[in-house]
Amino acid sequence: GLARTAAELGMRVALADVNVERMERVAAEIRATGATAITVPTDVADPAAIDRLAARVHAELGDVRLLMNNAGIEILGLTWELPTEVWEKAIRINVLGVIHGVRAFVPRMLAAGQPAFIGNLSSIGGLGMMAVQTPYILSKHAVLSFSECLRMEMDLVGSPISVSAVLPGPIATRIFTDAATPKDASKIEFHRKMMQDMTHGPGSLNGKQAAERILAGIAAKEFFVSTH
């Protein structure tokens, strides 16, 4: 949704994802409208992959005016039952993926000296608490705090880069469909269904509707950008 909306606004877009098939499909749809879209297979859990992404985007598209750090995963389970590798995966993708996205792109954005924008995807969950979603909730609080500090640092150095923390509410995505869940966890499966129903029920938005609201808020230089 973000990529399609950005392209409609006249931007040349770079898509980065671990799911190459889905990414290429979206890029093809964007190119079919006459817009420019490049694809860069990227695992944000790997800082070197994000460095390669930044280098290629700058080489092929030039200065970056909008950076969206929106890769994230949902994990469901009781805190003490989740294995070490699951905890570390959540932190590497949801938290360090955002941090390394900024680290890899911002030096060139600052050097360009142009007004530019960063949107970091926190969540409405970054303002609240929820049982059995602890890795996700924790990570979104971290992204919000990181974004607040980053905005202050941009002000400190007099940068023309605006930072926004995006706080999506119910959006009809695959995040709960794809969420990792321990086996034989009836209470957790109930929670998954409840969240799936909420994100696809009355009051929810599709990805395109959410993207239009998100990009409008970022363009207005709002710090807290809500979809609802």
CORCOR-V340204 format. One record per helix or strand of 2 or more residues. SS is the DSSP state (hx for helix, st for strand). FROM is the first residue (numbers start at 1). TO is the last residue. Records with the same first field share a line. If there is no record, write none. Layout:
SS: FROM-TO / FROM-TO
//
This chain:
hx: 2-8 / 20-31 / 47-61 / 79-81 / 84-112 / 124-127 / 134-156 / 186-199 / 207-219
st: 13-17 / 37-41 / 66-69 / 75-76 / 116-121 / 161-167 / 180-181 / 224-226
//
